[in-house]
Amino acid sequence: MLQVVAGRRAAASLAALMLLSSPAAAAAQAGPAADDLETAPQPPASDPFSDLAAPLDPSAPLEPWPDLEVDWPDMEEAPGSGIADTPDPAAADAAADRRYAYRIEGLDGVATESLLAQFRELSTLEEYRDDPTNAAQIDRRARTDAELLGELLRAHGYYDALVTTRVESAPAAGYSVILVAETGPLYRFAEIRLPGLEEATGGDAPALREAFGVARDDPVDAQRVEAAQEALRSELGRRGYAFAEVEAPEVTVDHESRTAILVMPVRPQGTRRFGRIIVEGTPLFSAGHLETIARFDEGDPYRAARVEDLRQALVQTGLISSVTIRPVAREGTDLVDLAVAIEPAPMRTIAGEAGYGTGEGVRIEASWQHRNLLPPEGAVTFRGVLGTREQLVSAILRRNNFGRRDQVLNAQIAAAHTDRPAYNARTFVLAGGIERQSNIIWQKKWTWSLGAELTATDERDVDLDTGTTRRRTFFIGAIPAYLGYDGSNDLLDPTSGFRLSGRLSPEASLQSGSFFYARAQIDGSFYQPVSDRVTLAGRTRLGTIFGASRDRIAPSRRFYAGGGGSVRGYGFQALGPRDPVFDDPIGGRSLAEFAIEARIRVGNFGIVPFLDGGNISTSPWPRFDNLRFGAGIGARYHTRFGPIRVDLATPINPQRGDPRIAVYVSLGQAF
C-alpha cells in the first residue's frame, strides 16, 4: 500500500489510487479514501461530478434527477447540459432502453496501455455495454467512469487530471458517451529515499538499490512503485535476508514544482544461512526425505528462491493439496530452520478409457493407482488392457526422488498378448531401472536411464525360406541405456534450440542356442524461428542392430516404421520389407527417418505443413534408397499444457495396401 503524507507541501491521494489496481477495489472506485480527501487536489466548482459522495449503482431504477444531462419528458432542459440544446426527436423518450457506445478523448501522449487495461477492468460502461439501458443510467455510469479515469490518471502521475463527460444521441446507434480527459502535466520524482538500506551487509546495498528500479525524474506512477517494492523484497530474499522488512512507501507531492518525494524504509536484519527442515502436523514425508528433495544443505546461504523451489517440488509430487513453508530463526545463531506443513491430496486414482482405431480395433483400458502405497513416493499402478489386438495385465512401481532429487526408480512385471500384422506375440516381462528425466516444471538439459530386462516371448511370424508361418520361443536379457541432451526452449512446444539423444541396448537371446547382438538408435531434432509466428522444425532418426541376422532376432525386437510418431501418411509399422505370403511387414535391422515441418502460429491456433520420409532395411546400416514419403498438413490448438495436435497425411509413393489418407491426434508436437 502506497501511503501519502501531508506536510509543508500539498499531499496527493495515492493511497486510494493503489487500490484501483486490484479487481477487489471495483466496489470502491467512486473516490479516494476519506482520510485523503482533505489533501487531494479539488476539482473546479464546475466539475460535473464534484458533488458525488458515494458510488452510483448503474442498475438503479429510473428516478427523477435534477442534473440529468439529456432531454426529459415534460421538463425544461437544464442549461449547460452535455446534450445539444436543439431538441432531438430520437431522444424525446429518455426512459426508453437504448444501446450505447463510449470512447475516451484527450489521452494523446499518455502511456495508455496499462491505464486502459485497468479502466476496462473496473469500468461500469464497459461491464454493461451490451445491455440496452435508459438515459439516466447511462449518465450515471458516465459520471462514475469519469471519476474512475481521473483517479487512474492521478495514479499514473497526472495529479492535475480532470475528466468531463458528454453524451450525444444518435437515432441509429443509440447514445454515444464521450469521456474527455485533460491530463495536465506529468509529475516526476525529485528524490528517492530508502532509509535503512545501508544496513545491508557485504556491499549488497548498491545492488539492492538498483533492484528497486525507481529513480529520480521517473514518473510518479503508483503501479510502478508497487512493482519496485516487490522487486526489492525479492532481491533481499535472493541475497539471504530471510527476515527483511520493506515498509509501505510514503509519497509527498509538491503541486507547485509538480514533483514528489518517495520515502520507503527498509530493515534488512542481516543475512542468514539454512538450518534444518522441521515437519509440522501429520507428516506425509519425513524430514530426511524433504532434505533429499531440497536443493540446499544445512549451512548453505539462505536464498528465498530455494525455498520456493522446494515448495514447487513438493507440489510436483502429486501427493500434496497444499504446503506451507515457514522460516523460523534459530535463537542465538544466524541459521533459519524451515517449518513445513503439508496437507495430503487423495492418494488413489481409478481411470479407464475405451476406443476404436482402424489399425487397433476395439481397445478398453482400466487402471488403479495408489500414489504412495510404498512411502515415500512409491506409486503402484495395476493396469489392464482388453482389445482386439492387445491384451495386457501389469503391475508397475514408480518411486520418485529415489536417493536424490528428480531420480526415479522403476520396476514392472507384465504379461501381454500382442497381435500385429508383423507378428503375434505372447510375452512375459520383468524389468527395472533408474532414470533422471524432465517434467513440465523442470525441463532438464541432460537426462539418462539405465535398466535391466528379462523377457520370455512366444512369437509367430513367416519363414521367408518356406513361405509358412511358424512359432518360436525366445528368452531375452537386455541392459537398455539412454542419454539425452535437450537444448530446446520448451518441453512440449519448442520454438528454438535442438535435441540429441542416443539409445543402446546390448541383448542376449536364447533360441536354438545363445547369441548376442546390440540395438542402437540416434535421434536429433532442431527448431529454428523464422519469425515471431513461424518456426522451422526438423528431425532425423537412425537405428541399427548388429551382431545377428534379422531372422534370428525376435520379430518384436526388430525395427519398424510408419505412423504418427514416425512417417505420417502410412499405417503403424507398415513401412519396409514385407513377407511374400500375407504381404505383412517383417521389420528390419536398420532404420532411417526424417521429417521437416513449418509451424505457423496465429494466436492459440496453428497450421503445420510437413514432409516425412523413411525406410526399413535388412542390412545392419541405414540406407537412403527406396525411401517412402508422406506429406500433409496439421492443425494445432495451443493450451498451457502444450498443443493439441491433429495431422492429416497421405503417402506420396505408397506401396500396395497403404491408405490414401491417415489421421493422427495427440498432445504435443510430433517431435
N, C-alpha and C positions, 0 to 999 in steps of 0.2 A: 504494500500500500504506500503510495507516494503522498507524504504529508506536506502541507503548505503552512508556513508560519508568517505571521504579520509582525512587522517591526517598524523601523524607520521608513522602509519602502512599503508600497501597496502590495499585498499578498494575493496570489492567484488561487483559484478554486480547483487545483489539480487533484485533490483527494477524490472528489466526485468523478472527475474525468477518468481516473484509473478504473473505476468500477464499470465504466462503459465498455471496457474491453472484454467483459465476460458476459455470455448469454444470460447468466443468472441475474444480471442487472437490468434486464429489459423492463421489468416492472417499475424500476426506479428512474427511468430515463427522463422523467418530466423536468428535473432540475437538479442542481448541486445539493450537497448536504447542508442542513440548516446552519451548522457552525461556519460554513464557508460563505454564506450569502452576505455577511456583513462586509467582507473584504473583496468579493468578486466584483469585477467591473460591471456597472449597472447599464442596461440598455437605455437609449433615449426614451423620453416620455411617449414618443410617437410609435414606439415598437409595438406592433400589433399583438404580440403575445406576452407583453411585460406584466399583465395582470394575472397570469396563470399561476396558481399556487400549488396545484396538485395535478397528477397525470389525468388526462381525459380518457374516458372509456370510448374507444372507437365504435363499439357496438351498442352504445346507449340509445334508447328510443328517441325518436324525434320529439323535440320540445322547443318552445319559443326561446330565441336567443337574441338579445338586443343588438349584438355586434355582428350578426350574420352578414357575410360579405357577398351574398347572392340575392337575386330578386325573391321576395317573399310575398305570397298571395295576400292581397288586401292590406299591405303595409307599404309605407313610403320608403323608397330606397335610401339607405344610410349614406350620407356624403362620405367621400374618401374611401369607399369600399374597393375591394380588388376586382369587382366586376365592372365592366364598362357601363357608363351612365345611360347609354342608349338601350331601351328595353329590347330584350331578346325573346322572341316568341318561343323558342325552343327551351328556354329556362323558366318559363312562366310558372310551371308547376314545380316548385323546389322540393316538394315532398316525394316526387316520383323517383324510383330507383333507376339509376343510370350507371353505366360503366365510366371509368376514368383512366387516364394515363398521367404519369408525372415525369418531370425532368428537373435537373439541377443546373443552374446557371451561375457563372461567376467564379468557377474553380480553376480557371486558366492559370497555369504557372504553379499550381499546388500539386505536390506528390499525392495523387488521389487513390492509388491502388488499394492500400490498406485502409484508408479512411472510408472509401466507398464500400469496401467489404464489410467493415463494421456497421456502416449505416444500413446496408441491406439486411444485415442480420437482426437489427433492432427496430427497423422501420415498420410503422403500422401501415403506411401507404403501400409498402412492398408486400406485407403479410396478407392484406385483403384486396390486392389489386385486381384479382379475378372475380371478386364478388360485387355485383351491382349494389349501389347504395344511394342514399339521398344526399342533398346538398349540405345539410347541416353536419352530417357525419364526415363527409369529405373535408369540410372546412376544419373540423376538429382534428382530424388526422394530419392535415397540412400544418396546423399550428404546433401540434405535438412534435412532428418530424422537423419543423424549423428549429425548435428548441434543441432537439437531439443533434442536428447538424451543427448548430452553434457550439454545443458542448464538445463535440468531436473535433471541430476546428481548434478550439482552445486547447484540447488535449494534444494536438499536433503542433502547438506553438503559436497559433494565431489568436492572441488574447483580446484583440480588439474586434473580433469577428462579429458580424451582425447578419442575421438571416431573416428575410421577409418572405411573405407568401403572396401568390397571385393565382386566382382561379379563373379560368376562361371557359366559356361554354361554346361547344361546337355541336350543331344539330346531329351530324352524322356519327361523331365519335364520343358523345357524352361530354364529360368535363376534362379539361386539361389543367393539371396542377403544376405550378412552377415554384420552385424554391430558389430564391435569388440570394446569393451569398456575397457579402462584402467582407473579404477576409482580413483586410488590413495588413500591416507589416508582420513579418515572421520574427518572433523573439528568439534570442540566442543566449547560450550560457556565457556569462562573463567570468565565472570561476567555478571550479570543481574541487570540493574538499572531501577527503576520505580520512578523517582523523582516526588514529589507532592503527592504520595500515603499516606505519613504520615499525610496529612491534613484530612484524613478520621476520622470521629468522632466515639465516643463510643467504641473504641477498635476494629473497623472494619478492620484496616489495615492488621493485620496478616491473617484474613480470605480472604481478597481481594487478597493478595499476593499469598495465596495458590490456589485460583481460577484461577490465571494466568497460573499456571501449568508448565511453562518452568523454569528450574533451571540450576544452574551451572553444567557443564560436560554433559549437554544434547547435542545431535547433532544439528548443525546449519541447521535446517530444516525450510524452508520458510513457507511451508503449516502449520506446527505445530505452528509457531509463529503467523500466521494469525488467526488460531483457538483459540489460547490462548488470543489474543487481543479481540476477540468477546466474549469469556467466561468471561473476566474481565468486559466488558461492561454490560453483562447480570447480573453479580453478583452485580455491582454497582446499576443497576436498581432494582434488587430484594431487596436491602438493603435501598432503599429510596432516592438514589442520582439521582433525576429526571433530572438534567441538567449537569451531569458529562460528561467530555470530555476526551477521550483517543486519544492521538496524534499518528501519524504514527511512527512505530518503526524505529530506525536507527541502522544499524549493521556495525561495524568496524572490518575488518578481518586482522589478522596478519598471513601472509603466512610463516614466519619463525617458529613460535611456533604452527602453524596450529590451532589457536584458534580465537575466536571472542568475542566482547563486544556488548551487546544489551542494548540500551537506549530507553525507551518509556515513555515520560512524561504523567502524569495523573493529571487532575484537578477535584476533587470530587465535589466542590462547595456546600457542605453541604446537609444534609438530609432534606426532605420535607414531608408535610402532604397533603392529598387530600383536595381540596376545593370543589366547586360546579361544576355541569355539565352545559355547555353552548351549546345550539343548534345553529348551523350556517346554513345559507341558508334557503331554504324552508323546514320547519320541517315536517317530516313524523311522528315522535313521539314527545311528549312534554318532557321537561327536567325532569319532575316528573316521567314519565314512564321509562326513561333511568335510573333514580336513583333507580327505583324498580328492574330493570334488573341487575344493578351493584352489585358486591359483596363487596362494601365498602360504608362507610358513610363519610360525611364531617368531617374532623378532624382525620380520621384514618391515620396511617403512609402510605406514598406513596410506592407503590410496582408496578414495571413495569409489573409483571405477572398479576396483577388485571386489568390493562389497556388492556392487550392482551385478557384476559378472556372476558371483556366487548365487545371487537371487535368481537370475535368469537360468542358470544351470539347474537349479532345483526345480523350477517350473518346467523345464525341458524334460525332466524325467517322466512327466505324465502322471505322477503319483500324488501330486500336491494341488489342492484347490486354492490355497493362499499361503503365503510365507511372509513373516515379519522378521527383519534383522535389525537389532538394536545395539548400537555401540555402548559399551559400559567401561568407564575409566577404572583401571586397577589402581587402588589407592597406594600412594607413595611411589609410583612408577610412571613411566611415560607409555605404558602398554594399554592397549584398548582391546578388551575382550568383546566378542560378538555373541550376543544372546539371540538364538534362532528359535522361533516358534513356528511350527508347521501345522497346517490343517490338512489332513489327508483327503484325497479325492477318492471316488469309488474305484475299487480295485478290479472288478470283474466286468468283462465285456462278452456279450454273445452277438455274433454277426452272421449274416448269411447273404447269399446272392444267387440269382438264377438268370440264365440267359441262353441264347441260341446264336450260333455262328455257322456260316456256310462251310467253313473248314473244320469246325469243332463239334457241330451238332448241339444237342441239349447238354447243359452243364449246370449243376447245382453244387454250391459250396457252403459249408457251415463251419464255424469255429467258436471255441470257448477259450477265453484267456483270463488268467489271473496275473496281474502285472507285478505282484510282489509275493508270490507263493513261496519263493525261496529267498528271503531277505538277506542282504539289501539289494533291491532292484532286480531280483531274479524272476523274470516273467516266463510263465509256462503257458504254451498255446497248444491245444488239441484241435486238429483240423481234419476235415473230411471232404472229399470231392466225389460226386457221383455224376458221371456224364456218359455220353455216347462213346467218346474216345478216350476217356480218362477216368480212373477210379483210384482213390488215394486215401490212406489213413496215416497221420503223422503226429508226432509229439515233438515240440521244439522248446528248447531252453535258451533264453537270451538274457544275459546278465550285463547290464550297462555299468560303466565306471568300475570295471573289474581291475583292481590293483592300482589303477591310475586313472586320471581324468580322461574321458572320451575313449576308453579302451573297452572293447566288448568281447565277452566270451559267448560262443555259440555252440550248441550241441543239438543233434537231430537224429531221430530214428523214424524211418518211414517205410511203408510197403505200398507199392503202386503197380497199376496195370495201365500201360500206355499203348494205344493203337493209332499209329501214324501211317500215312501212305508209305513211308520209307521203311518202317519196321513195326513189329509188335513185340512189346517187352513186358515181362513180369519181374519186378525189381524190388530188392530189399536193400536199404541203405542205412549205414551207421556212420555219422560224420560229426566232426567237431573242429573248432578253430578259434583263433583270436584275431581281432581286427581293430583298426583305427579308421574311422570313416567320417565324412562330412554329414551335417544335418542342416535344416532350414536356418537355424540361428547362427551356427558357426560353420562356415564354409572353409575347409582346411586346404592348404596348399598341397601337403603330402598326405596320402592315405595308403594303407597297406593291409594285407591279411595273410595269414599262414594257417594252414589246416591239414587235416588228415581225413581220409575217406576210405571206407570199406564197402564194396558193392558186390552183391550177388544178383545176377540178372540172367534170365532165360529169354532169348530173343529169337524171333522169326524174321528171316529175310529171304532173298532169292539167290540161289547159287548160280552165278553167271556162267559157269562152265557147263552145267547140265540143264539150266533153264527151269529148275524146280525149286519149290520152297523148301526151307529147312529150319530146324530149331537147334540152337546151340546155347550152352550154359557157360557163362563167364564169371570168374571170380577176380575182382579187380581191386588193387590197392593203389591209392593216389595220394600225393602230397601237393595240393594246389597252393600256389603263391601268387600274390598280386601286389603291384606297386604302381601308384598313380600320382601325377602332378597336375594340379588344377590352377592354371593362371588366368582363368576367366573371371569376369566381374559378377556373375550370378550363377547359382546352382541350377535353377530351372529355366531361366531365360537369359542366357548370356548375350551380350552385345559387343564385347571386346575381349581380347586375350586368346589363350589357347589351352588345350588339354592334351596330355600324353600319358598313356598307361601301357603296361605290359603284364601278361599272364604266362605262367609256366607251371605245368603240371606233369612231373615225372610219374609214370604209372607202370605197375607190374600186373600182368594178366596171366591167368591160368585157364587155358582152353586148348586141349590137345597138346599139353606141355606148357612150360612157362616161357614168357618172353617179356621184354621191356621196350618201352617207347616213351616219347615225351610229346606233349601238346604245348604249343607256344602261339601266342597271339599278341599283336601290337595294334593299338588304337590311337589315332591322333585326330584332333579337330581344331579349327581356328574360327575366330569371329572378328570380322573387320567392319567397323562402322563406315558407311559411305556418306551418310548424312544423319541428321537428327532422327529421321524416320526410317532409314534403310540400313540394314545390316547384311553383309555378305558372309555366309557361313559355309564351311566345307568340312568333310571328314574322310578319313581313309582307315580301312581295317585290313590287315594282312595276318594270315594264320597258316601254320604248318604242323604236320605230325610226322615225326621222323623216328626211325628205329624199327618199323614194322610195315608190312604191306597193308593196303586197305582192307583186303578180305579177312585178315587175321584180327583186325580191330573190331570190337563190338559195334554194331550199327549205331547204337545210342551215343557212342563216344566220337563219332566222325563229325566233320564239318558239314553244315548245311547253310543255305542262303535263301532269301526271299521272305517278304512280309514287311510289316510296318516298321520294325526296327532294323531292317536290312535293306533289300532292294524293293522299293514300293512299286506296285503295279503287278506283282507276282504273288502267288499263293504262298502260305507258310511252308518253308523248306522245299520249295518247288524248283529252285534253280539247280543246274548241274546235270551230271550224267544220270540216265535212267535205265532201269532194267528192261531187257527186250521182251519180257513176258507180259508184265502188267503195266509197263510204262510209268512205273513209280520211281521217285528219286532214290538213289542209293548212297548219297553222300560222297565225301572225298577226303583226301589228305591235306589239301591246301585250299585257302580261301583268299579271294581278293574282292574288295568292295570299295566304292567311293560314292560320295554324294555332294552336291552343291546346291544351294538354295539362296534366294533373296528374300529376306524377312522385312516386309513393308508394314509399318505400323501407323495407324491413324486412330488416335485416342485409345480406347480399350480394345479395338479390333485390329486385325492384321490379315494380310494376304501374303501367301508364300508360294511362288512358283519354284519348282525344283526339278532336278535331273539326278537319277540314281543309276548306278551300274555295278556289275559284279559277275563273278562266276565261281564255280567249284571245279577243282581239278583232281585227278587221281595221282598226279605227281606230288612229291613232297614240297615243291617250291611253288609259290603263287604264280599263275600265268595270266597274261593280259590279252590273250586272244580268245575268241568266242565269247566275248562279253555280252551280257544281256542288259538292255537299258530299259528303264521305266521313267516316265515323266508325268507331271501332274501339277495340280495347284491345291493349296491348303488354305484353310481359314483358321484364324486364331481369335480366341476371346481371352484377354489378359485379366487375371484376377490377382489378388495379393499373394495367392499360393502358387502362382505360376500360370502359364497359358493353358487353356483347354484347346486341344489340337484335333482338327478334322481334316484329313488328307484324302483327296480323290486322285487316283493314279491309273495309268494304263501302260501296258508293256509296248515298247516301240518295236522290238523284234521278237515276238512271242514264239514259244515252242507250241507244239500241238497240245491242246488241252488247257493252255493258260487262259485266264479270264480276260475279257475286254476291259472291264472296269473293276477296280478294287478300292474299298473304303476303309480307312483306319481312324480310330478315335482313341485318344489317350490324354493324360495330363502331362504337361511339359513339352518342350520342343523335341523333334525327332532325334536330335543329338546336341 
